[in-house]
Amino acid sequence: LTGVRILVLTQSEQEENVIGAFSLGASGYVLKREADSTLSAVIRAIASGQTYISPSLAGRVLLAMQRMSQRGHDARAQG
């Protein structure tokens, strides 16, 4: 569907879940415990084409992605 944005509102702080949600097309990932203060702003942001991830997860997710990328690079180098 054109123009549809997906926002995941969840309790899960697992990096794999965040990465999986974005790889399946999510535009935002918000932890329920942080939603009270940010939800309306996040909805407006993703509606305008931006992406959003709860700040408390951002660093951990980036590190997980770096580890995944490094493992892929190491596997290609050994192959």
C-alpha positions in Angstrom: 0.0 0.0 0.0 1.4 3.3 -1.0 1.9 5.8 1.8 1.4 3.4 4.6 3.8 3.7 7.5 4.2 1.0 10.2 5.0 1.9 13.8 5.9 -0.9 16.2 4.8 -0.2 19.7 6.2 -2.9 21.9 7.9 -3.9 25.2 10.6 -5.9 23.3 14.1 -4.5 23.6 15.8 -7.3 21.7 18.0 -5.9 19.0 17.0 -8.7 16.6 13.4 -7.7 16.9 14.2 -4.0 16.1 16.3 -5.0 13.1 13.7 -7.5 11.9 10.9 -4.9 12.2 12.8 -2.4 10.0 13.8 -5.0 7.5 10.1 -5.9 7.1 9.2 -2.3 6.4 8.6 -0.6 9.8 9.1 3.1 9.9 9.3 3.4 13.6 10.0 1.3 16.8 8.8 2.7 20.1 9.1 1.1 23.5 5.8 1.3 25.5 7.6 2.7 28.5 8.7 5.7 26.4 5.5 6.2 24.5 3.7 8.5 26.8 6.1 11.4 26.2 6.9 10.7 22.5 4.1 8.9 20.7 2.3 11.8 19.1 5.6 13.3 17.9 6.8 9.9 16.5 3.5 9.5 14.6 3.9 12.9 13.0 7.6 12.2 12.2 7.0 8.8 10.5 3.9 10.2 8.7 6.2 12.8 7.1 8.6 10.1 5.9 11.1 10.0 8.7 12.1 6.9 10.7 12.3 6.6 14.4 13.8 4.3 17.0 13.6 4.7 20.7 16.8 6.4 21.8 17.4 3.8 24.5 17.7 1.2 21.8 19.6 3.1 19.1 23.1 2.5 20.2 22.6 -1.2 20.9 20.9 -1.8 17.6 23.8 0.0 15.7 26.3 -2.2 17.6 24.3 -5.4 16.7 24.2 -4.3 13.0 28.0 -3.7 13.1 28.5 -7.2 14.5 26.3 -8.8 11.9 28.1 -6.9 9.1 31.5 -7.9 10.5 30.5 -11.6 10.7 29.3 -11.4 7.0 32.6 -9.7 6.0 34.6 -12.4 7.9 32.6 -15.2 6.2 33.2 -13.7 2.8 37.0 -13.3 3.5 37.2 -17.0 4.6 35.2 -18.2 1.6 
